[in-house]
Amino acid sequence: MRKLLLAAALSTLVCSNVGCVIDAYSGDPGRRTQQLLFTSEDLRTVQDEWERIWFLDQPSHCAPYRTHGGII
């Protein structure tokens, strides 16, 4: 019984230190950065989303030229 518990504890320690068999990202830092950008919840478009939420993408009323807001 003692050997079984020791083997279970040893296998738990060994298994917890083993990483993924297949790497999720490349070892090249440049390629890994690109992969992380593509898989990071699409954080590249946060600024566009923020402008859309706060209506900053609308035409400015302080523009130097007249902007018609109605239907022509």
LOMI-809966 format. One record per residue: residue in three letters; z, x, y of N, C-alpha, C, CB in turn. Coordinates in steps of 0.02 Angstrom, whole numbers, padded with zeros to 5 digits, always signed. Last residue first. Glycine has a CB too. Example, Ala and Ser with C-alpha at 12.3 -4.5 7.8 and 13.67 -1.06 7.14 Angstrom:
SER+00354+00642-00112+00357+00684-00053+00394+00645+00002+00286+00704-00030/ALA+00390+00660-00284+00390+00615-00225+00390+00660-00165+00452+00565-00224/
//
This chain:
ILE-02430-01570+03181-02486-01569+03229-02536-01621+03210-02519-01500+03231/ILE-02261-01603+03171-02325-01607+03137-02380-01612+03188-02326-01668+03089/GLY-02153-01482+03254-02172-01547+03227-02238-01544+03190-02175-01598+03281/GLY-02127-01363+03315-02087-01380+03258-02106-01445+03225-02017-01384+03278/HIS-02216-01230+03378-02216-01302+03372-02178-01321+03309-02289-01330+03371/THR-02159-01104+03477-02168-01122+03407-02164-01198+03403-02115-01088+03361/ARG-02214-00995+03603-02193-01063+03585-02208-01076+03510-02229-01115+03629/TYR-02147-00829+03610-02203-00875+03610-02178-00943+03585-02262-00849+03564/PRO-02031-00758+03599-02068-00752+03662-02129-00798+03665-02090-00680+03672/ALA-01899-00858+03527-01959-00817+03519-01996-00813+03586-02005-00845+03464/CYS-01787-00930+03512-01788-00882+03567-01849-00837+03563-01724-00840+03566/HIS-01792-00997+03398-01808-01036+03458-01810-00991+03519-01756-01092+03469/SER-01866-00924+03254-01816-00921+03308-01839-00963+03367-01804-00848+03330/PRO-01897-01001+03097-01921-00972+03159-01869-00976+03214-01985-01008+03182/GLN-01784-00956+02962-01820-01005+03002-01846-00972+03066-01774-01065+03019/ASP-01703-00874+02893-01774-00864+02882-01816-00915+02920-01790-00869+02808/LEU-01575-00910+02909-01598-00856+02952-01672-00842+02943-01558-00793+02937/PHE-01501-01006+02840-01559-01027+02879-01582-00974+02928-01544-01091+02916/TRP-01409-00963+02750-01386-00970+02819-01443-00987+02867-01353-00905+02841/ILE-01488-00959+02633-01429-01002+02636-01407-01015+02708-01371-00971+02596/ARG-01586-00863+02666-01606-00932+02652-01547-00980+02658-01637-00936+02582/GLU-01509-00748+02680-01546-00774+02738-01568-00846+02727-01606-00730+02752/TRP-01464-00737+02547-01416-00746+02602-01450-00774+02664-01381-00679+02618/GLU-01584-00713+02481-01546-00774+02465-01496-00789+02521-01509-00766+02398/ASP-01618-00589+02535-01662-00646+02545-01626-00711+02532-01723-00641+02500/GLN-01507-00514+02486-01519-00521+02558-01565-00580+02573-01549-00456+02587/VAL-01522-00521+02347-01464-00552+02378-01476-00562+02453-01401-00508+02368/THR-01617-00464+02266-01639-00518+02310-01581-00553+02346-01678-00569+02270/ARG-01557-00372+02185-01605-00347+02234-01625-00400+02284-01667-00319+02200/LEU-01483-00429+02087-01449-00416+02151-01495-00388+02204-01392-00369+02140/ASP-01506-00482+01959-01556-00490+02012-01525-00481+02081-01588-00559+02008/GLU-01414-00440+01868-01409-00508+01894-01453-00519+01955-01337-00524+01911/SER-01464-00310+01831-01401-00321+01866-01400-00387+01903-01386-00264+01914/THR-01580-00264+01773-01535-00306+01733-01471-00324+01768-01520-00271+01669/PHE-01646-00187+01866-01681-00245+01839-01635-00291+01800-01737-00223+01794/LEU-01553-00087+01890-01572-00131+01944-01605-00194+01917-01619-00096+01992/LEU-01549-00024+01765-01490-00059+01789-01506-00106+01846-01437-00008+01810/GLN-01678+00031+01763-01660-00019+01714-01598-00058+01736-01647+00014+01646/GLN-01667+00123+01869-01716+00069+01873-01698+00013+01823-01786+00096+01859/THR-01569+00207+01815-01556+00171+01878-01604+00113+01885-01563+00219+01938/ARG-01638+00257+01705-01578+00217+01694-01561+00177+01757-01519+00261+01673/ARG-01736+00334+01769-01756+00275+01729-01697+00228+01717-01787+00296+01662/GLY-01652+00432+01825-01697+00391+01866-01718+00327+01831-01758+00431+01885/PRO-01581+00489+01714-01546+00454+01768-01591+00409+01811-01512+00504+01812/ASP-01620+00465+01545-01646+00491+01608-01614+00454+01666-01723+00486+01611/GLY-01578+00389+01440-01537+00446+01458-01559+00478+01524-01538+00497+01403/SER-01586+00209+01456-01616+00275+01446-01567+00330+01466-01682+00281+01486/TYR-01479+00087+01378-01514+00116+01435-01538+00186+01419-01468+00117+01497/ALA-01427+00055+01256-01455+00000+01296-01498+00028+01353-01399-00044+01324/ASP-01447+00139+01102-01429+00142+01173-01464+00086+01211-01447+00210+01203/ILE-01386+00087+00951-01448+00089+00991-01427+00088+01064-01497+00029+00974/VAL-01251+00093+00921-01298+00131+00879-01363+00139+00917-01310+00095+00812/CYS-01123+00117+01041-01178+00077+01016-01226+00120+00975-01215+00042+01075/GLY-00986+00221+00985-01025+00183+01034-01078+00141+01000-01056+00230+01084/VAL-00828+00231+00914-00899+00236+00902-00936+00192+00952-00917+00215+00829/ASN-00696+00205+00929-00724+00261+00967-00799+00269+00958-00689+00324+00948/SER-00666+00103+00842-00659+00090+00914-00688+00145+00957-00586+00080+00931/CYS-00683+00163+00717-00731+00112+00739-00726+00097+00814-00721+00047+00700/VAL-00572+00248+00713-00640+00276+00710-00690+00225+00737-00658+00296+00638/LEU-00465+00156+00717-00472+00208+00768-00543+00235+00771-00423+00264+00755/THR-00492+00083+00600-00490+00049+00665-00498+00100+00722-00424+00011+00674/SER-00478+00182+00503-00544+00152+00514-00547+00114+00580-00562+00105+00456/LEU-00340+00209+00516-00389+00261+00530-00459+00232+00543-00392+00310+00472/ALA-00287+00086+00477-00274+00111+00544-00325+00165+00563-00203+00140+00548/ALA-00335+00080+00345-00353+00028+00392-00343+00052+00464-00311-00036+00380/ALA-00273+00193+00289-00346+00189+00291-00370+00137+00341-00374+00174+00222/LEU-00139+00153+00302-00162+00214+00336-00238+00214+00342-00138+00276+00298/LEU-00141+00042+00218-00125+00033+00289-00148+00094+00329-00050+00022+00298/LEU-00171+00109+00096-00214+00056+00121-00204+00044+00196-00203-00009+00083/LYS-00063+00193+00079-00129+00222+00087-00178+00171+00116-00156+00249+00020/ARG+00038+00098+00059+00042+00143+00116-00027+00174+00131+00094+00198+00104/MET+00000+00041-00060+00000+00000+00000+00000+00043+00063+00060-00047+00000/
//
